[in-house]
């Protein structure tokens, strides 16, 4: 069992999620390029997903009814801490999502992907750096898309809830998979700023930002040398509104660079 698997298992136990299975999965492509190959599942109604999967995901039973409800796909940021922090917040806010979704699927992209995301743009600066990082997120979105279209999952008419780097991946995913009907993004981090969903006027988009986010700042910041650090929040909202996307924005005073439980409540 990998160290990441142990950490996720410890988190699940701490959260009192009783039914789950953590299995090893072998994939040369994943091992060579995309990090760990553990597959984490938590059965829904005693059913465990199996299959040839390229990424780590967690399947969590939120309720035992409502088979006609959409599924929820969760894409956290790049790190085990981001995965487990978001998992904890979602379980804390379960009352706001348990009657809205049938099943929650959650990916863990792993430490190797965080490292690769930085390495792929090493030596670059400005737009070139961020565009290169976007290429990597788009590549991961294609992998996620392949998995969720597989016979083991075959997700249809589903909602994506994403944060930070996972938010960037989520936008690319929504741009290539029309079955994403709702996109809920927490401080999404990507350079594209939403141009990838310009033709998805049918997509309902909810975006939230905490005002005390120090990773992706809420407002523009003047650096010590007088240069201006742009606000990703402002850039994304400007792009989406310019394109005519159906987008609703939420802001909160506190919460840092994390999903705010209030967002789950407000978007019911």
N, C-alpha and C positions, 0 to 999 in steps of 0.2 A: 504494500500500500504506500502510495506517495505521500510526501509531507502535506501537500495541498489537500489530498483526500482526507487525511487525518484531521486537518483543521476544519474542513467542511463538516465532517462527521461530528466533531466536538461541538460545532455551532448548532447542528441539528438537535443533538442531545440536549444542549443548553436551552434551546427553544422549545423542548418537549415535543418535537415532531417524532412520533413513535415509529411509524412504518416507513422504512426507506431501505434501499439497497445500494451499496457502492461496489462497483465491479471494475476490473481492469479491462481495457480494450486496446488491442494492438493495431496500429496503422502506420506503416512506414512514412506515408506522406505527412501525417500528423507529427510523428516523432522527429522527422527531419526538419520540418518547417514551422509547425504551429504549437509546439509545446507538449504538455502532458496529455496522456491518452486515457485517463480515468473517465468512466461514464457513471454519473451518479443519477439514480432514479429513486423516486418515492412513489409507490403505486397508488393509483386512484381506483377505488373499489376493488382492491386486491388484484389489479391487473398491472403487470410490469412490462414496459416497452423494451423491446429488443431490436437488434438490427445493426447494420453496418454504418455506424455513425462516425463523423469526422471531428466532432467537438464534444466537450463536456457539457452536460446539462442536468439540471435537477428538476424532477417532476413532483409537484407537491399537491396533495389532495386538500382542497379547501372546503368542499362540501360533497355530499353524496347524492345530490339531486340536481335538476336543471340541466339535463343532457342537451337541451337545445340552446344553452348559453354559449357564447364564444369562448375560446381559449385565450389565455394571457401568456405572452412570450416576453420574458424579462432579459434584458441585455445590460449587465452592469459594466463598470469601467474595467480597465486592465489591472487587475491585482486580486489576490485572494482576499485582501482586506475590503476592497470595494464590493466583491461578491457577498461576503459574509455580513458586512454592514447593511447592505441593501436587503439581504435576506431577513435580517433581524427587524428592519423597519417594516417590511412587508408583513411579517407575521404579527407585529405589533398593530398594524393597520388592517388586519384580516377582516374585521367587521365591515370595512368599507368596500371590500372586493369579493367576499365569499358568496354573495348573491348575484354578482355581476358576471362571474366567469366560471367556467366548468372546471378547468385545470390550469395550473400555472407551471410553465416550463421556464427553467432558468439556466442560462449558460454561465460557465466559468471559463473565461478566455485564457487565464493563466499568466504566470510571471514571464514565461518565454515570449509571449506575444507583446507584453509591455516593453520588454527589452528590444525585441525586433522592431517595434514601432519607432523606437528612438534611433536604433542603428540604421534603419533604412533611410533616414533623413540626415544622418550625421554628415557634417561638412557643408550642409546647405544652409541658406539663410533666407529670411523673409518668406515671400509667397512660395518659392521653390521648395522650402522645407515643409510647409504645411500641405502643399499639393502632393508631395511624396507621401506624407503620412495619410492623406486621404486615399491614395491608391491602395495602401495597405488595408485601410478600413473597408474599402470597397471589395477587396479580395476576400476579407473575412465575411462580408455580407453575402457574397456568392456562395461561400461554404455553408453559412447558416441557411440560406435559401435551399440549397441542395438537401440538407438534412430535413428541414421541415416539410419538404415536398415528398420525402421518402415514404414508403409504405408503412413504416413504423409510426410516423406521426401524421403526415398528410394534413397539415393544418389548413383550415378553411375559415374565412370570415373571422379573423382573429385580431386581437389588439396587441400592440407592442408597447411595453413600458421600458424605457431605457435611460441610462445616465452617463454623462461625461463622454468618454470614448465610445461607449456602447451606444450613446445617442447618435453619434456620427454613423456608426454601423447601421443603426435602425433607419436612418433617413435613406441610406443607400439601399437597404432591404426593401423599404416601401416603394422605392423607385423602380424596382425590378419585379416585385411580387404584388399583384393587384388584390390578393387575398388579405393583405394588411388593410383593414378598414379604419382603424383608429391608431394614431401614434401619440403616445404620451411621453414627452421628453423632459428630463431633468437636466438642466445646464448642459445641453449637448455640445460636444467638442469636435468640430470639424471645419475645414476651410470652405467647403462648398456652400455653406450657409443656406441650404435648402433648394438650390437650383435643380437638384436631382429629382425633386418631386413637383416640378413646374407643371407637368401634365397630369398630376393626380389631384384634380379639383374635387374629386369625390372623396378624398382622404380627409378625415376629421383629425385635426392636429391640436393637441394641448401641450403648451410649453410652460414650465415653471422655472423660477430662479429665486434663490435666497439672496437677499441684499448683502449679507455678510460673507458671500462666497469669495474666497481669496485665491482660488485656483483659476476660475474663469470669472473675471470681475464683472459686477453688475453694471457699473458705469465706466466711462472712460477714465483713465488714470494718467496724471502727468508725472512722468518719471523725473528723477533727480537731474538728469541732463537736459530736461525741457522737452523731450520727445513725448508723444502721446501713445499710451497703450490702449488700443481700441477695445470696445466692449463687444464680446461675442454675442451677448444678448441683443444688443441694438442691431448688429449686422444681420443676424438671423431673422429677427422680426421684420426688418426693412425688406429683406429679400423675399420673404414669404408673402408679405402684403403687396409688394410690387407685382408678384406673379398672380395674385388673386386667389391664393390658397385659403381654405377654410381653417383659420387658426384662432385659437383663444389663448390668452396669456394670463398667467397667475404669478404674483410675486409675494414673497413672505419676508418678514424682518429677519428671522433667524433660521439657522439650519445648515449654514456653511455650504460645502460642496456635496450635499447629500439630498436624497429624496426626502421631501417633507410629507409627513403623514396627512397633513391638512390638504395636500394636493389630491390624495386619494378620496377624501371626503368631498371636496369641492367639485370634483368631476363626476360624481355619482349621477 
